[in-house]
């Protein structure tokens, strides 16, 4: 699976589930989860680039889990709170 495809899947999932998304710090990490090859797309709940320093807000790291075999985004995780399965 191409990186751009994984990012697009994660972005669509974020919009559907209203998790938030940051274009400024997106990275991809291949992992194995429950015996399956997956990609984790790292982002954040808000994009702070271009904001005035008085307008900064806190953001939370956000991970999207994508099954490379099926091409489906099957969940997300805020910080280290554990996987939240998507529907």
N, CA, C and O atoms as CSV, one atom per row, in Angstrom:
chain,resi,resn,atom,element,x,y,z
A,1,UNK,N,N,0.848,-1.170,0.000
A,1,UNK,CA,C,0.000,0.000,0.000
A,1,UNK,C,C,0.897,1.238,0.000
A,1,UNK,O,O,1.857,1.325,0.766
A,2,UNK,N,N,0.572,2.177,-0.858
A,2,UNK,CA,C,1.347,3.410,-0.962
A,2,UNK,C,C,1.080,4.307,0.251
A,2,UNK,O,O,-0.009,4.287,0.824
A,3,UNK,N,N,2.080,5.084,0.626
A,3,UNK,CA,C,1.939,5.985,1.767
A,3,UNK,C,C,0.809,6.990,1.556
A,3,UNK,O,O,0.051,7.278,2.482
A,4,UNK,N,N,0.698,7.519,0.348
A,4,UNK,CA,C,-0.362,8.507,0.084
A,4,UNK,C,C,-1.748,7.882,0.241
A,4,UNK,O,O,-2.673,8.543,0.714
A,5,UNK,N,N,-1.899,6.629,-0.149
A,5,UNK,CA,C,-3.181,5.935,0.009
A,5,UNK,C,C,-3.512,5.751,1.494
A,5,UNK,O,O,-4.656,5.938,1.909
A,6,UNK,N,N,-2.507,5.386,2.284
A,6,UNK,CA,C,-2.713,5.221,3.727
A,6,UNK,C,C,-3.091,6.547,4.382
A,6,UNK,O,O,-3.968,6.582,5.245
A,7,UNK,N,N,-2.446,7.623,3.983
A,7,UNK,CA,C,-2.759,8.941,4.530
A,7,UNK,C,C,-4.179,9.349,4.152
A,7,UNK,O,O,-4.916,9.882,4.983
A,8,UNK,N,N,-4.565,9.100,2.903
A,8,UNK,CA,C,-5.925,9.434,2.472
A,8,UNK,C,C,-6.973,8.635,3.237
A,8,UNK,O,O,-8.009,9.181,3.614
A,9,UNK,N,N,-6.718,7.350,3.472
A,9,UNK,CA,C,-7.642,6.527,4.259
A,9,UNK,C,C,-7.771,7.066,5.677
A,9,UNK,O,O,-8.877,7.165,6.207
A,10,UNK,N,N,-6.654,7.412,6.285
A,10,UNK,CA,C,-6.678,7.941,7.652
A,10,UNK,C,C,-7.394,9.283,7.703
A,10,UNK,O,O,-8.160,9.539,8.632
A,11,UNK,N,N,-7.156,10.141,6.720
A,11,UNK,CA,C,-7.807,11.452,6.681
A,11,UNK,C,C,-9.327,11.294,6.536
A,11,UNK,O,O,-10.088,11.987,7.211
A,12,UNK,N,N,-9.763,10.394,5.668
A,12,UNK,CA,C,-11.198,10.133,5.492
A,12,UNK,C,C,-11.815,9.590,6.771
A,12,UNK,O,O,-12.917,9.985,7.153
A,13,UNK,N,N,-11.103,8.682,7.433
A,13,UNK,CA,C,-11.570,8.114,8.694
A,13,UNK,C,C,-11.694,9.208,9.748
A,13,UNK,O,O,-12.671,9.242,10.497
A,14,UNK,N,N,-10.703,10.106,9.809
A,14,UNK,CA,C,-10.721,11.205,10.780
A,14,UNK,C,C,-11.928,12.111,10.560
A,14,UNK,O,O,-12.560,12.563,11.515
A,15,UNK,N,N,-12.238,12.368,9.306
A,15,UNK,CA,C,-13.393,13.217,9.000
A,15,UNK,C,C,-14.698,12.513,9.384
A,15,UNK,O,O,-15.596,13.124,9.964
A,16,UNK,N,N,-14.790,11.241,9.057
A,16,UNK,CA,C,-15.999,10.468,9.364
A,16,UNK,C,C,-16.251,10.378,10.864
A,16,UNK,O,O,-17.390,10.502,11.314
A,17,UNK,N,N,-15.190,10.162,11.636
A,17,UNK,CA,C,-15.314,9.965,13.080
A,17,UNK,C,C,-15.034,11.229,13.894
A,17,UNK,O,O,-15.047,11.202,15.125
A,18,UNK,N,N,-14.780,12.339,13.190
A,18,UNK,CA,C,-14.544,13.641,13.823
A,18,UNK,C,C,-13.467,13.596,14.915
A,18,UNK,O,O,-13.655,14.096,16.024
A,19,UNK,N,N,-12.355,12.990,14.567
A,19,UNK,CA,C,-11.267,12.849,15.532
A,19,UNK,C,C,-10.337,14.048,15.545
A,19,UNK,O,O,-9.617,14.263,16.520
A,20,UNK,N,N,-10.342,14.825,14.482
A,20,UNK,CA,C,-9.355,15.877,14.289
A,20,UNK,C,C,-8.275,15.362,13.354
A,20,UNK,O,O,-8.165,14.157,13.128
A,21,UNK,N,N,-7.479,16.270,12.812
A,21,UNK,CA,C,-6.433,15.895,11.854
A,21,UNK,C,C,-5.450,17.048,11.722
A,21,UNK,O,O,-5.846,18.213,11.741
A,22,UNK,N,N,-4.190,16.728,11.590
A,22,UNK,CA,C,-3.156,17.726,11.354
A,22,UNK,C,C,-2.332,17.324,10.142
A,22,UNK,O,O,-1.710,16.262,10.125
A,23,UNK,N,N,-2.333,18.176,9.135
A,23,UNK,CA,C,-1.534,17.912,7.931
A,23,UNK,C,C,-0.055,18.183,8.158
A,23,UNK,O,O,0.782,17.694,7.400
A,24,UNK,N,N,0.280,18.950,9.181
A,24,UNK,CA,C,1.654,19.420,9.334
A,24,UNK,C,C,2.618,18.364,9.873
A,24,UNK,O,O,3.828,18.499,9.690
A,25,UNK,N,N,2.123,17.333,10.520
A,25,UNK,CA,C,3.029,16.337,11.101
A,25,UNK,C,C,2.475,14.934,10.913
A,25,UNK,O,O,2.131,14.258,11.882
A,26,UNK,N,N,2.392,14.504,9.678
A,26,UNK,CA,C,1.888,13.163,9.366
A,26,UNK,C,C,3.072,12.264,9.072
A,26,UNK,O,O,3.943,12.603,8.272
A,27,UNK,N,N,3.094,11.122,9.723
A,27,UNK,CA,C,4.140,10.131,9.430
A,27,UNK,C,C,3.537,8.739,9.514
A,27,UNK,O,O,2.487,8.533,10.125
A,28,UNK,N,N,4.213,7.796,8.896
A,28,UNK,CA,C,3.696,6.424,8.796
A,28,UNK,C,C,4.695,5.456,9.397
A,28,UNK,O,O,5.905,5.589,9.214
A,29,UNK,N,N,4.162,4.475,10.120
A,29,UNK,CA,C,4.994,3.464,10.760
A,29,UNK,C,C,4.401,2.084,10.462
A,29,UNK,O,O,3.243,1.834,10.796
A,30,UNK,N,N,5.175,1.180,9.839
A,30,UNK,CA,C,4.684,-0.183,9.655
A,30,UNK,C,C,4.807,-0.964,10.970
A,30,UNK,O,O,5.823,-0.877,11.658
A,31,UNK,N,N,3.769,-1.723,11.306
A,31,UNK,CA,C,3.785,-2.550,12.513
A,31,UNK,C,C,3.117,-3.885,12.216
A,31,UNK,O,O,2.504,-4.071,11.165
A,32,UNK,N,N,3.246,-4.807,13.161
A,32,UNK,CA,C,2.491,-6.055,13.115
A,32,UNK,C,C,1.555,-6.051,14.314
A,32,UNK,O,O,1.993,-5.851,15.446
A,33,UNK,N,N,0.282,-6.269,14.073
A,33,UNK,CA,C,-0.720,-6.270,15.138
A,33,UNK,C,C,-1.576,-7.513,14.993
A,33,UNK,O,O,-2.212,-7.730,13.961
A,34,UNK,N,N,-1.585,-8.323,16.034
A,34,UNK,CA,C,-2.343,-9.576,16.050
A,34,UNK,C,C,-2.040,-10.430,14.825
A,34,UNK,O,O,-2.937,-11.026,14.230
A,35,UNK,N,N,-0.766,-10.480,14.461
A,35,UNK,CA,C,-0.318,-11.314,13.354
A,35,UNK,C,C,-0.545,-10.741,11.971
A,35,UNK,O,O,-0.268,-11.415,10.978
A,36,UNK,N,N,-1.042,-9.515,11.874
A,36,UNK,CA,C,-1.300,-8.893,10.583
A,36,UNK,C,C,-0.393,-7.688,10.389
A,36,UNK,O,O,-0.071,-6.969,11.336
A,37,UNK,N,N,0.010,-7.485,9.146
A,37,UNK,CA,C,0.795,-6.301,8.811
A,37,UNK,C,C,-0.127,-5.092,8.729
A,37,UNK,O,O,-1.155,-5.124,8.053
A,38,UNK,N,N,0.249,-4.044,9.414
A,38,UNK,CA,C,-0.560,-2.822,9.464
A,38,UNK,C,C,0.332,-1.606,9.284
A,38,UNK,O,O,1.554,-1.670,9.418
A,39,UNK,N,N,-0.319,-0.511,8.979
A,39,UNK,CA,C,0.356,0.777,8.969
A,39,UNK,C,C,-0.304,1.649,10.018
A,39,UNK,O,O,-1.527,1.653,10.160
A,40,UNK,N,N,0.513,2.385,10.750
A,40,UNK,CA,C,-0.002,3.355,11.700
A,40,UNK,C,C,0.299,4.731,11.119
A,40,UNK,O,O,1.454,5.066,10.853
A,41,UNK,N,N,-0.743,5.516,10.926
A,41,UNK,CA,C,-0.583,6.883,10.447
A,41,UNK,C,C,-0.671,7.794,11.663
A,41,UNK,O,O,-1.707,7.867,12.324
A,42,UNK,N,N,0.425,8.487,11.950
A,42,UNK,CA,C,0.495,9.388,13.101
A,42,UNK,C,C,0.092,10.795,12.663
A,42,UNK,O,O,0.517,11.278,11.614
A,43,UNK,N,N,-0.724,11.435,13.475
A,43,UNK,CA,C,-1.140,12.811,13.238
A,43,UNK,C,C,-1.403,13.450,14.599
A,43,UNK,O,O,-0.848,13.011,15.607
A,44,UNK,N,N,-2.236,14.472,14.634
A,44,UNK,CA,C,-2.631,15.120,15.882
A,44,UNK,C,C,-4.064,15.618,15.725
A,44,UNK,O,O,-4.601,15.662,14.619
A,45,UNK,N,N,-4.669,15.988,16.843
A,45,UNK,CA,C,-6.071,16.394,16.808
A,45,UNK,C,C,-6.295,17.775,16.212
A,45,UNK,O,O,-7.427,18.111,15.862
A,46,UNK,N,N,-5.247,18.585,16.086
A,46,UNK,CA,C,-5.383,19.921,15.495
A,46,UNK,C,C,-4.075,20.335,14.852
A,46,UNK,O,O,-3.003,19.884,15.254
A,47,UNK,N,N,-4.171,21.198,13.849
A,47,UNK,CA,C,-3.002,21.716,13.151
A,47,UNK,C,C,-2.710,23.117,13.678
A,47,UNK,O,O,-3.534,24.021,13.540
A,48,UNK,N,N,-1.546,23.295,14.275
A,48,UNK,CA,C,-1.211,24.583,14.887
A,48,UNK,C,C,-0.406,25.497,13.974
A,48,UNK,O,O,-0.145,26.643,14.339
A,49,UNK,N,N,-0.006,25.026,12.804
A,49,UNK,CA,C,0.778,25.867,11.891
A,49,UNK,C,C,-0.025,27.069,11.435
A,49,UNK,O,O,-1.207,26.954,11.108
A,50,UNK,N,N,0.622,28.219,11.414
A,50,UNK,CA,C,-0.003,29.437,10.927
A,50,UNK,C,C,-0.887,30.142,11.942
A,50,UNK,O,O,-1.463,31.183,11.626
A,51,UNK,N,N,-1.011,29.615,13.136
A,51,UNK,CA,C,-1.826,30.269,14.159
A,51,UNK,C,C,-0.978,31.243,14.968
A,51,UNK,O,O,0.214,31.023,15.184
A,52,UNK,N,N,-1.598,32.293,15.400
A,52,UNK,CA,C,-0.945,33.253,16.268
A,52,UNK,C,C,-0.670,32.567,17.608
A,52,UNK,O,O,-1.452,31.716,18.031
A,53,UNK,N,N,0.408,32.917,18.271
A,53,UNK,CA,C,0.782,32.235,19.507
A,53,UNK,C,C,-0.298,32.362,20.572
A,53,UNK,O,O,-0.401,31.497,21.442
A,54,UNK,N,N,-1.098,33.407,20.527
A,54,UNK,CA,C,-2.186,33.553,21.504
A,54,UNK,C,C,-3.337,32.587,21.200
A,54,UNK,O,O,-4.165,32.302,22.065
A,55,UNK,N,N,-3.377,32.094,19.974
A,55,UNK,CA,C,-4.461,31.205,19.583
A,55,UNK,C,C,-4.126,29.733,19.710
A,55,UNK,O,O,-4.922,28.879,19.319
A,56,UNK,N,N,-2.941,29.421,20.259
A,56,UNK,CA,C,-2.555,28.026,20.394
A,56,UNK,C,C,-3.476,27.298,21.360
A,56,UNK,O,O,-3.953,27.867,22.341
A,57,UNK,N,N,-3.704,26.085,21.073
A,57,UNK,CA,C,-4.459,25.201,21.947
A,57,UNK,C,C,-3.662,23.913,22.079
A,57,UNK,O,O,-2.749,23.660,21.293
A,58,UNK,N,N,-3.990,23.130,23.033
A,58,UNK,CA,C,-3.259,21.877,23.170
A,58,UNK,C,C,-3.798,20.875,22.159
A,58,UNK,O,O,-4.978,20.889,21.808
A,59,UNK,N,N,-2.918,20.020,21.709
A,59,UNK,CA,C,-3.324,18.955,20.799
A,59,UNK,C,C,-2.964,17.622,21.434
A,59,UNK,O,O,-2.175,17.555,22.376
A,60,UNK,N,N,-3.544,16.591,20.913
A,60,UNK,CA,C,-3.288,15.244,21.391
A,60,UNK,C,C,-2.753,14.414,20.232
A,60,UNK,O,O,-3.301,14.477,19.131
A,61,UNK,N,N,-1.697,13.641,20.453
A,61,UNK,CA,C,-1.234,12.736,19.394
A,61,UNK,C,C,-2.350,11.771,19.016
A,61,UNK,O,O,-3.129,11.332,19.862
A,62,UNK,N,N,-2.407,11.456,17.748
A,62,UNK,CA,C,-3.483,10.635,17.222
A,62,UNK,C,C,-2.895,9.603,16.262
A,62,UNK,O,O,-2.073,9.943,15.411
A,63,UNK,N,N,-3.310,8.356,16.397
A,63,UNK,CA,C,-2.839,7.285,15.521
A,63,UNK,C,C,-4.037,6.639,14.843
A,63,UNK,O,O,-5.077,6.421,15.465
A,64,UNK,N,N,-3.876,6.335,13.561
A,64,UNK,CA,C,-4.891,5.615,12.795
A,64,UNK,C,C,-4.286,4.291,12.351
A,64,UNK,O,O,-3.168,4.260,11.838
A,65,UNK,N,N,-5.013,3.205,12.543
A,65,UNK,CA,C,-4.520,1.861,12.234
A,65,UNK,C,C,-5.153,1.371,10.938
A,65,UNK,O,O,-6.376,1.360,10.796
A,66,UNK,N,N,-4.300,0.965,9.989
A,66,UNK,CA,C,-4.762,0.524,8.682
A,66,UNK,C,C,-4.250,-0.883,8.402
A,66,UNK,O,O,-3.051,-1.151,8.488
A,67,UNK,N,N,-5.170,-1.770,8.068
A,67,UNK,CA,C,-4.834,-3.142,7.680
A,67,UNK,C,C,-4.369,-3.102,6.227
A,67,UNK,O,O,-5.137,-2.734,5.338
A,68,UNK,N,N,-3.126,-3.475,5.987
A,68,UNK,CA,C,-2.586,-3.385,4.628
A,68,UNK,C,C,-3.185,-4.431,3.697
A,68,UNK,O,O,-3.189,-4.229,2.483
A,69,UNK,N,N,-3.691,-5.543,4.226
A,69,UNK,CA,C,-4.315,-6.563,3.376
A,69,UNK,C,C,-5.669,-6.114,2.854
A,69,UNK,O,O,-5.954,-6.242,1.663
A,70,UNK,N,N,-6.503,-5.587,3.740
A,70,UNK,CA,C,-7.856,-5.196,3.331
A,70,UNK,C,C,-7.935,-3.737,2.874
A,70,UNK,O,O,-8.883,-3.351,2.189
A,71,UNK,N,N,-6.948,-2.933,3.249
A,71,UNK,CA,C,-6.989,-1.521,2.907
A,71,UNK,C,C,-8.008,-0.744,3.716
A,71,UNK,O,O,-8.467,0.313,3.282
A,72,UNK,N,N,-8.367,-1.250,4.884
A,72,UNK,CA,C,-9.364,-0.599,5.733
A,72,UNK,C,C,-8.705,0.022,6.958
A,72,UNK,O,O,-7.776,-0.542,7.537
A,73,UNK,N,N,-9.195,1.174,7.333
A,73,UNK,CA,C,-8.773,1.800,8.581
A,73,UNK,C,C,-9.686,1.207,9.658
A,73,UNK,O,O,-10.897,1.422,9.631
A,74,UNK,N,N,-9.110,0.464,10.600
A,74,UNK,CA,C,-9.953,-0.274,11.552
A,74,UNK,C,C,-10.004,0.340,12.940
A,74,UNK,O,O,-10.641,-0.220,13.832
A,75,UNK,N,N,-9.350,1.474,13.144
A,75,UNK,CA,C,-9.449,2.109,14.448
A,75,UNK,C,C,-8.487,3.258,14.609
A,75,UNK,O,O,-7.661,3.536,13.740
A,76,UNK,N,N,-8.612,3.925,15.752
A,76,UNK,CA,C,-7.742,5.049,16.066
A,76,UNK,C,C,-7.429,5.046,17.556
A,76,UNK,O,O,-8.067,4.342,18.338
A,77,UNK,N,N,-6.445,5.838,17.930
A,77,UNK,CA,C,-6.011,5.917,19.323
A,77,UNK,C,C,-5.592,7.343,19.641
A,77,UNK,O,O,-4.768,7.925,18.936
A,78,UNK,N,N,-6.159,7.907,20.704
A,78,UNK,CA,C,-5.750,9.220,21.211
A,78,UNK,C,C,-4.641,9.002,22.225
A,78,UNK,O,O,-4.813,8.245,23.181
A,79,UNK,N,N,-3.500,9.661,22.024
A,79,UNK,CA,C,-2.391,9.523,22.971
A,79,UNK,C,C,-2.037,8.062,23.161
A,79,UNK,O,O,-1.703,7.371,22.198
A,80,UNK,N,N,-2.109,7.583,24.401
A,80,UNK,CA,C,-1.853,6.163,24.678
A,80,UNK,C,C,-3.064,5.539,25.376
A,80,UNK,O,O,-2.907,4.680,26.243
A,81,UNK,N,N,-4.257,5.965,25.003
A,81,UNK,CA,C,-5.486,5.522,25.669
A,81,UNK,C,C,-6.021,4.198,25.176
A,81,UNK,O,O,-7.016,3.704,25.706
A,82,UNK,N,N,-5.391,3.612,24.181
A,82,UNK,CA,C,-5.847,2.324,23.668
A,82,UNK,C,C,-6.659,2.476,22.401
A,82,UNK,O,O,-7.229,3.534,22.133
A,83,UNK,N,N,-6.705,1.419,21.633
A,83,UNK,CA,C,-7.362,1.405,20.331
A,83,UNK,C,C,-8.876,1.545,20.486
A,83,UNK,O,O,-9.505,0.854,21.289
A,84,UNK,N,N,-9.434,2.447,19.706
A,84,UNK,CA,C,-10.879,2.608,19.608
A,84,UNK,C,C,-11.261,2.079,18.230
A,84,UNK,O,O,-10.857,2.640,17.211
A,85,UNK,N,N,-12.028,1.014,18.199
A,85,UNK,CA,C,-12.383,0.379,16.939
A,85,UNK,C,C,-13.381,1.235,16.180
A,85,UNK,O,O,-14.334,1.762,16.752
A,86,UNK,N,N,-13.146,1.363,14.886
A,86,UNK,CA,C,-14.065,2.125,14.020
A,86,UNK,C,C,-15.236,1.272,13.605
A,86,UNK,O,O,-15.219,0.048,13.735
A,87,UNK,N,N,-16.247,1.939,13.107
A,87,UNK,CA,C,-17.445,1.220,12.653
A,87,UNK,C,C,-17.634,1.406,11.187
A,87,UNK,O,O,-18.589,0.879,10.616
